[in-house]
């Protein structure tokens, strides 16, 4: 049995993977907003899942101090806030692990916004998610001599229990996602938990510094192929971009 600490486990993926990990035999401790680390560790920590949405109560963070900012900092409040929550907290936990963990595994929950553009998210979110992927490589090297492995997961579109009603009310949207995904379905929190379980187990003992995309293969399709699949007018058009160019 491993003791897994989920940092940022009050909602979202961090909250939803708790039950599957416990069913897999792990002892799980959850840190949500406003909780400091050490008092919540009844056992030695074997693994950490960092979901980024966590800020200790003693740190107001850039995002909470806008009224005291000079105009320049206030103008960039979202950038400093995202940096505080995503980058500085991940750095804090990796360095805590360096001092307190005797081997083990760190799994960072990254985002597709770290490798592509999600138009509904601001530039601050994209920049910090890209930085997380580089931090995984850095800490994999720096913590390797301590036998601490560091990897990241980029989840594709995942149906969380709290979003099930939305997709039930919009079946055409779920049908489209299933159609454009090679494995023919949307991801689940169990899929993510299974990958976390692998990354914190001895079965991945020689794997570190990697960012794994868990998307059912949707990222493997070309832009042209995706356009054809979502457009009824193009679906049966038997041409390729190269053929059109000629």
C-alpha positions, 0 to 999 in steps of 0.5 A: 500500500502506498500513501498518496497525497493529492495536492489540489483535491477539493474539486475536479480531477483531484477530487474524482480520482480519490475513490479509484485510487483508494479502491486500488489499495492506496491510502489517500490524503487530500490537500485542498485550499487553505490546508498546509502540508505537514500536519496532514501526513499521518504516514510517510509519503510515497507519492504525490499527485499535484493538481495545482489548484491549491494555495496554503492559507498563510499565503495570500498569493498574487491573485488575492492582493490586487488592491495593493499592487502598483498599476503594472502588477494590477494589469498583469494580475491574472498572470501573477495569480496563475504563476503563484498557484500553478508554478510556485506551489508545484515548486514548493511541493517538489522541494518538500518532496526532496527533503521528506520523501524517501524515493517515490513518485510525483505526478503532475496534472498538466493540460493540453493548454501546455502544448496547444491553444485553448481559446477560452483560456487566457495566456497566463494559463497557457504559459504556466501549463507549458512551464509545468511540463518543463518543470517536470523534466527539471525535477526529474533530473534533480530528484533522480539521485534521491530515487524520486520520479517525476512525470506528468499527465495531459488528460484529454476531454474527460467526463467528470461525474459532476458534468454527466448531466451536461453531456446527457442534455447534449448527446450530439456533443458527446457523439461528436467527441466519440466520433473524432476519438480513435478509441471511440469514447470520452475519457473517464476519471478512472482512466486517469486514476489507472495511469496515476496508479501505474506511474506511482507503482514499481511497474514504472520504476524506470520512467521519469521526466515524461509527459503522457497524453491520455486522450484516446488518440484524438491528438493523433488525427491531423487537422484535416482529418478532424475537419472532415469528421465533424463536417457532414459536407466533407466527411465523404470527400475523398481528397487530401490536403496534398491533392488539393494543393496540386 
